[in-house]
Amino acid sequence: MFAKVRLLSALCALVAAVIVVWQAQPDARLGTGAVELRSTDAPMTTIKSPVLDLTDPDPFDPCRDIPLDVVQRIGLAFTPPDPEDSLRCHYDAGNYQMAVEAFVWRTYEQTLPPDAVELDIDGHRAAQYWIMKPTDWNNRWWITCMIAFKTSYGLIQQSLFYSPIYSEPDPDCMQTNLQRAHELAPFYKY
């Protein structure tokens, strides 16, 4: 009985192989004309967003370009400045933290939420707005406020954030961030 089943399965496999080979063979009736290759000036990419012509992908790095004595003088050196991903630098003031980040791939206008308040900080166009974000530990919330500066290459985003549970005393987020913006603006590269 097993020999008959093996013989039948081998015969089915042979028939399947013949059908596959027969289907894969090109039709002899089709001509084997020459293939012509043509060139066009059309780009071979499908980029949907505008490509920014950047000559310097690293126009401003806060950890490198803001002197340490300035950071220490304004109280942002509770721990040393910490370079993070891309062009982001993390500062620690003890009861709050701050991050300064340069964006070369996003514009100032794309960044602003509808409730942003635009203002002038030391002669530079800027906007101030709130962000609330949950953390991934203990279901706590961080209070975060932002200041975005318009630059020739995109924007500089300055964020001040703190935990209302662990920060003592709580800083006045908007006012403290605005004060730090005035103190750091001379060192930003626009």
N, C-alpha and C positions, 0 to 999 in steps of 0.2 A: 504494500500500500504506500509506504513512504517513498519507494523508488518511483512510483507513478506520479506522486505529487512533485518530486524533484524534477522529473522529466517534463511535466507540464509547466512548472515555473521556469525552467531553462528555455523551453519553447516560447513562452510568453516574453521572456527577456530578449530572445533573438528577434522576434517580430517587432518589438518596441524599438530595438536598435536599428533595424532596417527602415522603419518608418521615420525615425529621427534623421538618419543619413539621407534618405530620399528627400525629405523636406529641406535639408540644409544645402543640397546641391543647387547651384544657380541654374536658371532656366536657359537651356542652350539656344532657344529662339531669340533671346535678347542679344542685341549687338554688343560687341566689345569695343565700342568707340573710344577714342582718346578722351582723357579727362583734361579739362581746361581749368587752370588755376588763375583766378583774377584777383587783383589787388584793389583795395579801396583805402581811402584816407580816414574812414570812420574808426573811432577808437574801439578797442576790443573790451571795454569795461562796461559795466552796467551800474555805475555809481548814480544813486538817486539824489544825493545831497550835493550842494556845491563844494568843490574842492578848494580849500583855502591854500593860497600860495604863501607858505611860510618859509622864511629863510632861516629862522632860528626856532627850533622846537622847544627850546629851553630859555625863553626870554626873561623869566624871573623865577628864581627859586628862593623862597623866603628864608629857609635855613641858611642858605649861602649868602644872600644879599643883604639881610638885615643884621647889622653888627650885634654881637653878643652883649656889649656894654649898654646898648640901647635897650635891649630886651631886659637886662638886669635892672636898669634904671627905672623902667616903668612897671616892674614887679611881675614880669612874666617868666622868670627863671627860677621858680620854686624847685623844679627839676630842669635839667638841661633841655634845650629845644630838641625835638625828636623828628627827624625826617621820616615821612610816611610815603605812601604810594605816590608816584608821579611827582608833581610840584607842590606837595602839601607839607606844611610844617606844623607840628603840634607844640603848643606852649602851655605851661602849667603855672597858675597863679596861686595855688593853694586851695582856695575855696571855689574857684572856677577854672575852666580851661578854655583855650582859644586855639583855633586853627586858621592858618592863612594858606590859601591855595590859589594858584594861577591856572586858568583854563585857556587852552589854545584851541580847543575843539568846540567851544560853545560861546555864543555871543551874549552880550549883556542883555539884549532884548529878550532872548530865549529864556534867560534865567529868571527874570522877574515874575513873581506871582501877581495876580490882579490887585492885591491889597498893599503892594509895596509903595513906600513913600519916597519919592525922589528928592534929593538934596544935593548941595554942593559941599564937598569936603576939601578944603585947601585948594580950591580952583579946579577940582576934578568932579566929573559927573558920577554920582553914586546913588544908591537906593538902600533903604533900610526896611526889613520885614521880619516877621516872627515865623518860627517853625517849632512844632511840638513833635517829638518822636519817642516812641517806646524803646526801651532797651531790651536786650535778650536775657536779662537776669532779673529775677525778683519782681517782674511786672512793674518796674519803676519807670517814671517819665523823666526825661531830660528836658529842661527848658533851654531853648536855643533861639538866638536871634542872629540875624545876618546883616552884613553890609556888603554890597557888591559894587565894585568900582569898574567903570567902563574903561577899557584899554584899547590900544591899537591892534592887539593880537587876540582879544577876546574879553576876558574879565579877570579881576582878582576878587575872590570871595573870602571875606573875613567872618568867621563864625565864633560866637562866644556861647559856651554851654555849661550848664551846671545841674546838679541834682538837688532838688528842693529837700530831699531826705538827708543828704550827707554834707551839704554845703553850709558852713556856718561862718559868718553871716551870709545870707543870700545876697548876691550882687543885684543891682538894678541893671538888668541885662541890656536894655536899649541904651541907657545913658553911659554905662561902662564901656560898651562896645563902640559907641560914638567917640568917647574920649580916647580909647586906644586907636581908633581910626585916625584921629587928628595927630596923635603922637607918631604913628607908623607911616602915615601918608608920604612924608618926605623921603622915605626909603623904598617905597614901591616904585616899580618901573612900569610906566604907562605906555 
